[in-house]
Amino acid sequence: SRRRHTRSSLVSWARRCVQEIDMRLSRYTVDEQQRQATLFYEYRDEVVRYSMYLNDDDSSFGQKEVDNEVDKYTETCGDITIEVKVYQTESTGRLRYVAKFERYDVHYQLMGTMERAEFDKILKNLIFF
């Protein structure tokens, strides 16, 4: 069965997600009808977006990728293997990392523009609910 979380428990959980990383939760959105939550963190001079989506068979994040994919790799976090795609942004030429994975019937997406080592550190410190 899927667990239900109130907004306050989501924020509490979101703060614990990055307890070992110097990130600050700046804002979040919760769409109960779509069963989706997106957390926005400030990390150095960047914004890191972490989305969670309780997915039915016909649902998805539905995002259109407009930047050029330049690489991809896998990262092991606990007992799951996560595929990370690397995009070069057209506007700045910087690298944007996008990790998509599923855990406990919840779909996750972590996205940020930063160095790979920093992104991987954030990914390895996520806590799932």
CORWO-V357373 format. One record per residue. NEAR is the number of other C-alpha atoms within 10 Angstrom. Layout:
# CORWO-V357373
<<NEAR> <NEAR>>
This chain:
# CORWO-V357373
<<5> <8> <6> <10> <11> <10> <14> <9> <11> <17> <16> <11> <15> <22> <16> <13> <18> <20> <14> <11> <13> <11> <19> <17> <17> <12> <12> <17> <12> <16> <10> <11> <6> <11> <14> <18> <18> <19> <21> <19> <22> <15> <18> <11> <8> <12> <19> <23> <19> <21> <19> <22> <20> <18> <17> <11> <6> <5> <10> <11> <14> <6> <6> <6> <8> <10> <15> <14> <15> <11> <12> <13> <10> <11> <14> <12> <13> <9> <6> <11> <12> <16> <15> <22> <17> <22> <21> <18> <15> <11> <7> <7> <11> <12> <21> <21> <22> <19> <22> <17> <15> <17> <11> <11> <12> <17> <18> <21> <17> <21> <21> <22> <22> <18> <12> <14> <9> <13> <20> <16> <13> <20> <20> <13> <16> <19> <13> <13> <11>>
